[in-house]
């Protein structure tokens, strides 16, 4: 998912637009986690980038997505860019 979410619409409240964006992101993450894993892999991991524009996007952790989206509301921005790419991962065994 590579998308620029716009928070400006004359017919909608910006807070509702923000909630709709969060809903779409959660829905995407759940859908990707349900996909069947390739043989030899244990779970899906996500590479995430967030910023005001695609050029300004920085790497973030999946758990920090909502925190960064809440900052959009505080800064009164009109849009934000989010990129989420799923990748299969194999668990690492703990040494010892």
C-alpha positions as CSV (number, residue, x, y, z in Angstrom):
1,X,0.0,0.0,0.0
2,X,1.5,3.3,-1.1
3,X,-1.0,6.1,-0.6
4,X,-1.4,9.8,0.1
5,X,-4.4,10.3,2.4
6,X,-6.1,13.6,1.9
7,X,-7.9,15.1,4.9
8,X,-9.7,17.9,3.1
9,X,-13.2,17.5,1.8
10,X,-15.9,20.2,1.9
11,X,-18.6,17.7,2.8
12,X,-16.7,15.9,5.6
13,X,-15.2,16.8,8.9
14,X,-11.4,16.4,9.0
15,X,-11.6,14.2,12.1
16,X,-13.9,11.8,10.3
17,X,-11.5,11.7,7.4
18,X,-8.7,10.9,9.8
19,X,-10.8,8.1,11.3
20,X,-11.6,6.7,7.9
21,X,-7.9,6.7,7.0
22,X,-7.1,4.8,10.2
23,X,-9.8,2.3,9.4
24,X,-8.4,1.7,5.9
25,X,-5.0,1.1,7.3
26,X,-6.2,-1.4,9.9
27,X,-8.2,-3.2,7.3
28,X,-5.2,-3.4,5.0
29,X,-3.0,-4.8,7.7
30,X,-5.6,-7.5,8.7
31,X,-6.1,-8.5,5.1
32,X,-2.3,-8.9,4.5
33,X,-1.9,-10.9,7.7
34,X,-4.5,-13.4,6.6
35,X,-2.7,-14.2,3.4
36,X,-1.1,-17.7,3.3
37,X,2.6,-17.7,4.1
38,X,5.2,-19.1,1.7
39,X,6.8,-22.4,2.9
40,X,9.4,-21.9,5.6
41,X,8.2,-18.6,6.9
42,X,6.4,-18.0,10.2
43,X,4.7,-14.6,10.1
44,X,4.2,-11.4,8.1
45,X,6.2,-8.3,8.9
46,X,5.7,-4.8,7.5
47,X,8.1,-2.2,6.2
48,X,6.5,1.2,6.8
49,X,7.3,4.7,5.7
50,X,5.5,7.9,6.8
51,X,5.7,11.5,5.9
52,X,3.9,14.6,4.6
53,X,4.9,13.6,1.1
54,X,6.5,10.6,-0.5
55,X,9.9,12.4,-0.7
56,X,9.8,13.3,3.0
57,X,8.8,9.8,4.1
58,X,10.8,8.2,6.9
59,X,11.0,4.6,8.1
60,X,8.7,3.9,11.1
61,X,7.5,0.8,13.0
62,X,4.0,-0.6,12.5
63,X,3.1,0.2,16.1
64,X,3.9,3.9,15.5
65,X,1.5,4.4,12.6
66,X,-1.4,5.7,14.7
67,X,0.9,8.0,16.8
68,X,2.2,9.6,13.6
69,X,-1.3,10.0,12.2
70,X,-2.5,11.7,15.4
71,X,0.4,14.2,14.9
72,X,-1.3,15.1,11.6
73,X,-4.4,16.3,13.5
74,X,-2.3,18.3,15.9
75,X,-0.3,20.0,13.1
76,X,-3.4,20.7,11.1
77,X,-2.0,19.2,7.9
78,X,-4.1,18.6,4.8
79,X,-2.6,15.2,3.8
80,X,0.0,12.6,4.7
81,X,1.8,9.8,2.9
82,X,1.9,6.2,4.1
83,X,3.7,3.2,2.6
84,X,3.2,-0.3,4.0
85,X,4.9,-3.3,2.4
86,X,4.3,-6.8,3.7
87,X,7.2,-9.3,3.8
88,X,7.3,-12.9,5.1
89,X,9.7,-13.5,8.0
90,X,11.2,-16.5,9.7
91,X,11.5,-16.4,13.5
92,X,15.0,-16.2,14.8
93,X,16.0,-18.8,17.5
94,X,17.3,-17.4,20.8
95,X,20.9,-18.4,21.4
96,X,21.5,-20.7,24.4
